[in-house]
């Protein structure tokens, strides 16, 4: 439904552009020769009525989108004041020209509608993928930032002293990630100390600002907490200060960063234009006529391959499917 409405809007836009691009087509009038026996509009009233009839014919011709001819060799008024007759008839080329303009506008509308739909679909997929990462993927977990990679908060130089430990374990395996996972399982935990040599993990409700414990491969980490300055700037709370140089990722921040990258990608434009051209080719007869020389050259090998594939057994089709799948996997792996 959205694509249909988009196509309708682009078609109407194309019709308006075609109407403004073409000048107002005036009726083609056959002029009366000077040597004709008919008098040249000597009566003022007849001339005014003839001019009014001509304007009405121009308005009707513009509304119908046709080119008119006027036969001015009909009877014209003489001294008695009789009014001349205006004979108007459409030319033979009028229906063909109108049909060509309509097909061109429809073809342009279909192409722009599919191109717009392609980009809208890309943005929807990008937003949906990022949002799913925040809801169920890795970004749904808390963001951890290091307080110190060489010291722990078991001892510190903070004025209030080290934070109160919630729990601790010795001999944990899996590195600091296992210690962070244990902290995430508790609602009251926001920071950890990790001693790499002993596997000692200590949980805290808050982090310290100036850790000093530097034995057994100590390190300390805290959950990133968003903060806002008085001027509205967003940041992350680090060592008791709101650092505006770092911000937590959100759906909007990721989309606003990756959206321009997608718009500047030649590969993305090539895919969208290819889809738009293929859709226009299948839906528009005018596009099929225009692209017939190119399409006929490219479809001959494809038609031969499809015939060869249909003429073989199911094993031939399965082998071709496996080869195409491997080529696609190799291309994707090398590209991304």
Helices and strands as residue ranges (DSSP letters): H 2-21, E 28-30, H 44-64, E 68-71, E 87-90, H 94-135, G 138-140, E 144-148, E 152-156, E 165-169, H 176-184, E 191-195, E 200-204, E 211-213, E 218-223, E 226-228, E 234-238, E 241-243, H 251-263, H 266-283, H 285-311, H 314-335
